[in-house]
């Protein structure tokens, strides 16, 4: 039987499964802060959407939501980091403010890369710039794939920490740039 959550039932659900969800996310991400944040987001999603819970499948549902949130988080970060690596602004379409924002973002990214420990930076750049798979990186560096995964996770955490106040700016910059491009393209038709 499925039922909507009441406050007491939600608290009971949270108390019973939070550590399991957090531990699952920690094993997948290798980062306690990310695991805790996403575990909290998982329960917030259950509460906000008042998702109907089948008691026999509650743990599977929680882990599925947590997994989806973790993947979404990493995809958003990957888009932001790929943008910084590959974006070449067209000076004709940028306002001075856009150009200043872009340079600020690029400088913050470069500073974060410079401050990253060498082993993490090496794995990160081999993956992002050379587009090598973890197995290829492991073979070249004489490491296990797990070690490469751990270093990449630490590198992404490092960048997330150093660029967390800039990620929103990247997204807003992208949205502004797309609207400029769309406006410019529609003017030529």
Phi, psi and omega in degrees: 000132180261147180213152176285152184280134169261166183306314182294319180294322179295316179300318179296316178300313180300310182298324184283323190245351185303312182297323178297316180293315180298316180297317177302314180293324178297317179297325180282323186261333184075013184227119183295319181296315178298316181299315180294314181299314183287326175299317177297317178298325178300312181289327176296320179297317178300314183291311184296320183271354182048051181296134178287133186250127171267113185306330181283347183235015188297316182295317177299319178297314180298316181292326177294314178299315180299317179297316179298318179294321178297315179297317178299318180299312181292326177295317178299317180295319181297318178299315181297316182290320177296323177301312182297325181286327191249346186286128175239104185292146174268107187303333181292330183264354182265138171280164176303325179293318177299316180296319177297315179298317179299313180297322178296316178297315181296318179295320178296319178296314180296320178296320179295320177296318181295325182276354180287139176304144188304317182297321178290316181299319180300311180296316181301311183290325177297323180284313187277321183270309181278351179056038177275146175282160182304320180298317179295320178295315180301316179297315182292324183265357181069038181242168171278159177299323178300319179296320178296315178302317181296315179296320179294318178300315179295322178296315179295322176297318179300312179295318179300316180297315184281340183243009187301325178279350180264339185299318178299319178298321178298313182296315179297321179298315179300315180298318178295319180293320179295320181291326176295315181296316180296315180298314181297315180295321181288334178291333183276349182277000000 
